């Protein structure tokens, strides 16, 4: 059983929902990434999505775009990110880490080398925003051979046929993008989310996480009533962006604790 599957199994036994925060690797600087990861875990995170900075992030709103720009100024790349994950694993062997990013950096490194380094460093899942399921069957197979879960996005406009394709390839969990648009948008319609989750669950028994529109504890609580996991990205990255260096850990921790409490009170 993968670390991701074990995490969801444990949460289900406790009748709890997963909290999955997203941060961008290298933001605000590479030396803080592992500290922030530990702060997330200590504040109630169940899985960490670690963003791979990219210069043209098509699915990301302004907040996460700026975080990528800050990270790239420090020269952060995949090899450095694997080193950060390996450092995190020295003292945390339980919390799953999912790399989330775009195809270009993976193609530049070579996907076989990428997968090998990911496994050695302790990565548990990979979500590539711009790898459609039709073009990533081989990648998914190679990831599984190296005990890494391929994770895919579904959106409000995803067709029934495509949901089936994604369900067949996915491992770990399915990530439902709860709105049309980019990360950080603010027009989440919970009734639409509920309908789409019913449709997705007719195709898969995997846990379904919901993200892209969760910005506060109230919304996190409402989403947790419907989904198996709540994914929060832009709101956390905002805390990183708007905090003095010495306040980043405390402010991120306070936000994640607030989200955790709300989810558990659903």
C-alpha positions as CSV (number, residue, x, y, z in Angstrom):
1,X,0.0,0.0,0.0
2,X,1.4,3.4,-1.0
3,X,1.9,6.2,1.6
4,X,-1.0,8.0,0.0
5,X,-3.4,5.0,0.2
6,X,-2.3,4.4,3.7
7,X,-3.0,8.0,4.7
8,X,-6.5,7.9,3.3
9,X,-7.2,4.5,4.8
10,X,-6.2,5.8,8.3
11,X,-8.3,8.9,7.9
12,X,-11.3,6.9,6.8
13,X,-11.0,4.7,9.9
14,X,-11.1,7.9,11.9
15,X,-13.9,9.3,9.8
16,X,-11.8,12.3,9.0
17,X,-11.1,14.1,5.7
18,X,-7.7,14.9,4.3
19,X,-6.2,18.4,4.3
20,X,-3.8,18.9,1.4
21,X,-2.0,22.2,1.4
22,X,0.0,23.3,-1.6
23,X,3.2,25.3,-1.5
24,X,5.7,26.2,-4.3
25,X,9.1,24.7,-3.8
26,X,11.8,27.3,-3.3
27,X,9.3,30.1,-2.2
28,X,10.2,32.4,-0.6
29,X,13.6,30.8,-0.8
30,X,14.9,27.2,-1.1
31,X,16.3,27.2,2.5
32,X,12.8,27.6,3.9
33,X,10.9,24.9,1.9
34,X,11.6,22.0,4.2
35,X,10.8,24.2,7.3
36,X,7.5,25.1,5.8
37,X,6.8,21.5,4.9
38,X,7.3,20.4,8.5
39,X,5.2,23.4,9.7
40,X,2.4,22.2,7.5
41,X,2.6,18.7,9.0
42,X,2.7,19.9,12.5
43,X,-0.4,22.1,11.9
44,X,-2.6,19.3,10.6
45,X,-1.7,18.6,6.9
46,X,-2.2,15.0,5.8
47,X,-0.5,15.2,2.3
48,X,1.7,18.0,0.9
49,X,1.4,19.1,-2.7
50,X,4.8,20.6,-3.6
51,X,4.7,22.8,-6.7
52,X,7.4,22.7,-9.3
53,X,8.1,26.3,-10.4
54,X,7.6,26.9,-14.1
55,X,7.9,30.1,-16.1
56,X,4.5,29.6,-17.9
57,X,2.1,28.0,-15.5
58,X,-1.2,28.0,-17.5
59,X,-3.5,26.7,-14.7
60,X,-2.1,29.0,-12.0
61,X,-3.5,32.3,-11.0
62,X,-1.4,35.4,-10.2
63,X,-0.6,34.4,-6.6
64,X,1.0,31.1,-7.6
65,X,2.6,32.6,-10.7
66,X,4.4,35.1,-8.5
67,X,5.5,32.3,-6.2
68,X,7.1,30.5,-9.2
69,X,8.8,33.7,-10.2
70,X,10.3,34.1,-6.7
71,X,11.5,30.5,-6.6
72,X,13.0,30.6,-10.1
73,X,15.0,33.7,-9.2
74,X,16.8,31.4,-6.7
75,X,17.6,29.0,-9.5
76,X,15.3,26.2,-8.1
77,X,14.8,23.2,-10.4
78,X,13.8,19.6,-10.3
79,X,17.1,18.3,-9.0
80,X,17.1,20.8,-6.1
81,X,13.5,19.9,-5.4
82,X,14.4,16.2,-5.1
83,X,17.1,17.2,-2.6
84,X,14.5,19.1,-0.6
85,X,12.2,16.2,-0.5
86,X,15.1,13.9,0.6
87,X,15.9,16.3,3.4
88,X,12.2,16.3,4.5
89,X,12.2,12.5,4.5
90,X,15.1,12.4,7.0
91,X,12.7,13.3,9.8
92,X,9.3,12.5,8.2
93,X,8.6,9.1,6.8
94,X,4.9,9.2,7.0
95,X,3.5,12.3,5.2
96,X,3.0,11.8,1.5
97,X,4.5,14.3,-0.9
98,X,3.0,15.0,-4.3
99,X,4.9,16.9,-6.9
100,X,2.6,19.2,-9.0
101,X,3.8,20.9,-12.1
102,X,4.1,21.0,-15.8
103,X,5.5,18.7,-18.5
104,X,8.3,21.0,-19.7
105,X,10.7,20.5,-16.8
106,X,10.1,16.8,-16.8
107,X,10.7,16.5,-20.5
108,X,13.9,18.6,-20.1
109,X,15.2,16.2,-17.5
110,X,13.8,13.1,-19.2
111,X,10.9,11.3,-17.6
112,X,12.7,8.1,-16.8
113,X,15.4,10.1,-14.9
114,X,12.7,12.2,-13.3
115,X,10.9,9.1,-12.0
116,X,14.1,7.5,-10.7
117,X,15.0,10.6,-8.8
118,X,11.5,11.1,-7.5
119,X,11.5,7.5,-6.1
120,X,14.9,7.8,-4.4
121,X,14.0,11.2,-2.8
122,X,10.7,9.9,-1.4
123,X,8.1,11.4,-3.7
124,X,4.7,9.6,-3.4
125,X,2.7,11.1,-6.2
126,X,3.0,13.1,-9.4
127,X,0.5,15.4,-10.9
128,X,1.4,16.9,-14.3
129,X,-1.1,19.6,-15.2
130,X,-0.6,19.5,-19.0
131,X,-0.2,15.7,-19.5
132,X,-3.6,14.6,-20.8
133,X,-4.5,11.0,-20.0
134,X,-4.3,10.0,-23.7
135,X,-0.7,10.9,-23.8
136,X,0.5,9.7,-20.4
137,X,-0.3,6.0,-20.3
138,X,3.3,5.1,-20.5
139,X,4.3,7.7,-17.9
140,X,1.6,6.3,-15.5
141,X,2.9,2.8,-16.0
142,X,6.5,3.8,-15.2
143,X,5.4,5.8,-12.2
144,X,3.6,2.8,-10.8
145,X,6.6,0.6,-11.4
146,X,8.5,2.9,-9.2
147,X,5.8,3.0,-6.5
148,X,4.7,6.5,-7.3
149,X,1.0,7.4,-7.8
150,X,0.0,9.1,-11.0
151,X,-2.6,11.8,-10.1
152,X,-4.9,13.6,-12.5
153,X,-7.1,16.6,-12.7
154,X,-10.8,16.6,-13.5
155,X,-12.8,19.8,-14.1
156,X,-16.4,21.0,-14.3
157,X,-16.2,20.6,-18.1
158,X,-14.7,17.0,-18.1
159,X,-16.8,14.7,-20.1
160,X,-18.1,11.3,-18.9
161,X,-15.7,9.5,-21.3
162,X,-12.7,11.4,-20.1
163,X,-13.7,10.8,-16.4
164,X,-13.5,7.1,-17.2
165,X,-10.1,7.5,-18.8
166,X,-8.7,9.4,-15.9
167,X,-10.3,6.9,-13.4
168,X,-8.5,4.0,-15.1
169,X,-5.1,5.7,-14.9
170,X,-5.3,7.4,-11.5
171,X,-3.8,6.1,-8.3
172,X,-3.7,7.7,-4.9
173,X,-6.5,10.2,-5.3
174,X,-8.3,12.2,-8.0
175,X,-8.1,16.0,-7.9
176,X,-11.3,17.8,-8.9
177,X,-10.8,21.4,-10.0
178,X,-13.9,22.9,-8.5
179,X,-14.3,25.8,-10.9
180,X,-13.6,27.1,-14.4
181,X,-10.5,29.2,-14.4
182,X,-7.2,29.4,-12.6
183,X,-6.1,28.7,-9.0
184,X,-7.2,31.3,-6.5
185,X,-10.5,32.2,-8.1
186,X,-13.4,33.0,-5.7
187,X,-16.6,31.7,-7.2
188,X,-17.0,28.2,-5.9
189,X,-20.5,26.7,-6.4
190,X,-20.9,23.9,-3.9
191,X,-24.1,22.5,-5.5
192,X,-22.2,22.0,-8.8
193,X,-19.3,20.4,-6.9
194,X,-21.7,17.9,-5.3
195,X,-23.2,16.9,-8.6
196,X,-19.8,16.4,-10.2
197,X,-18.5,14.4,-7.3
198,X,-21.4,12.0,-7.7
199,X,-20.5,11.6,-11.4
200,X,-16.8,11.0,-10.6
201,X,-17.5,8.5,-7.9
202,X,-19.6,6.4,-10.3
203,X,-16.3,5.8,-12.1
204,X,-13.8,5.3,-9.3
205,X,-13.4,4.2,-5.7
206,X,-10.4,6.4,-5.2
207,X,-10.6,9.4,-2.8
208,X,-11.6,12.6,-4.5
209,X,-9.9,15.9,-3.4
210,X,-11.4,19.3,-4.3
211,X,-9.3,22.4,-4.8
212,X,-8.8,25.7,-6.7
213,X,-11.6,27.6,-4.8
214,X,-11.0,27.0,-1.1
215,X,-9.9,30.2,0.5
216,X,-11.2,30.1,4.1
217,X,-12.2,27.9,6.9
218,X,-15.9,28.1,6.1
219,X,-15.4,27.0,2.6
220,X,-13.0,24.2,3.7
221,X,-15.6,22.9,6.1
222,X,-18.3,22.9,3.4
223,X,-16.1,21.2,0.9
224,X,-15.1,18.6,3.5
225,X,-18.7,17.5,3.8
226,X,-18.7,16.6,0.1
227,X,-15.1,15.5,-0.7
228,X,-12.6,13.1,0.7
229,X,-9.9,15.8,0.7
230,X,-9.6,19.6,0.7
231,X,-6.8,21.1,-1.3
232,X,-5.7,24.6,-0.4
233,X,-3.0,26.4,-2.5
234,X,-3.3,30.1,-3.3
235,X,-4.5,31.1,0.2
236,X,-1.4,29.5,1.8
237,X,0.9,30.9,-0.8
238,X,-0.6,34.4,0.0
239,X,0.6,34.0,3.6
240,X,4.1,33.2,2.4
241,X,4.1,36.1,0.0
242,X,2.7,38.6,2.5
243,X,4.8,37.6,5.6
244,X,8.1,38.9,6.7
245,X,10.6,36.0,6.6
246,X,10.6,35.5,10.4
247,X,6.8,35.3,10.3
248,X,6.2,32.8,7.5
249,X,6.2,29.7,9.6
250,X,3.9,31.1,12.3
251,X,1.4,32.6,9.8
252,X,1.3,29.5,7.6
253,X,0.9,27.3,10.7
254,X,-2.0,29.4,12.1
255,X,-3.9,29.3,8.8
256,X,-3.4,25.5,8.4
257,X,-4.5,24.9,12.0
258,X,-7.7,27.0,11.3
259,X,-8.4,25.0,8.2
260,X,-7.8,21.7,10.0
261,X,-10.2,22.6,12.8
262,X,-12.9,23.6,10.4
263,X,-12.6,20.4,8.4
264,X,-12.8,18.3,11.5
265,X,-15.9,20.2,12.7
266,X,-17.8,19.6,9.5
